[in-house]
Amino acid sequence: MDGRLSKACINLRVVPTDLLDALCSLSGCPSPPPGAHPARRVHERVLHTAAALPPGALQPGDVSAATEVRAGLLNADVPPAADVGARCIQHTVDDLGPAGLWTLARNTGMTRDDLAWGATATLARERLAQPNPLDELAAQAIVDEVAERTPCRWGRQHTDAVRAALYRTLADLTDVLLEVSESTPTPLHWTTDDDAGRASALIGGVVHDVVVQQAENSPSAAQPVWHHPSAPAASTAWQWRITNGPASRASHGCGPFPSALAARHAAECAITALAAGRCSL
């Protein structure tokens, strides 16, 4: 297994066969079906491509930014390695026909918002010289048509919109791998009680209590365009909070995160930063 993938397994404390599912949990996307399913093969191909990106050369979000630059929705300079990652994702998705695109889009839990972004990117690329003020309405029309038609009845704009949305979804997953593989979490011993995870860490002789729990105001779930059997009916957001010293003293929290795993990982990274003096409560 490539070094970046191995480091991600260590940081998340998962075995290699569970890494993709863990990364999907961190990014807030459903895991692709197990085994040799085509959607899982595409995800794994993207992760191995990301594993080849040089360590230390990119920040989380760089590949997603490069995807927006390539879509014509962002005017910015991005690191060359980020553009390489975005281009590899694009080539992987472009190899799929309409049926393969639909299978992958359905198994990533693509939402109407995702698809609207893809339609907007498609129209921006087509009308770069003459943007149309009605493009927002046109993008929504593309979304409705994609949702209502079978893949064999999609036109070029429909397949391009789905492709563009998949570029961004897979770029987000790549950025999650970059963050996890280069993070420095402090492993904590977590106990679970009433849907909350609890742990503690000793920093400078002071015990810091860490709690991961459901956020009070969870965002509403964005509905997938197509039914996904493992997608939750309602979105659950998570947050972490760290307190130190006796009788609940200074504290700091952060959220929302799309899963308890994501919140625990972020909390462990925050403990590392506190111990190194890079931040304070």
Secondary structure by P-SEA (a helix, b strand, c coil): ccaaaaaaaaaacccccaaaaaaaaaaccccccccccaaaaaaaaaaaaaaaccccccccaaaaaaaaaaaccccccccaaaaaaaaaaaaaaaaccaaaaaaaaaaacccaaaaaaaaaaaaaaacccccccaaaaaaaaaaaaaaacccccccaaaaaaaaaaaaaaaaaaaaaaaaaaacccccccccccccccccccccccbbbbbbbbccccccccccccccccccccbbbbbbbbbbbcccccccccccccccaaaaaaaaaaaaaaaaaccccc
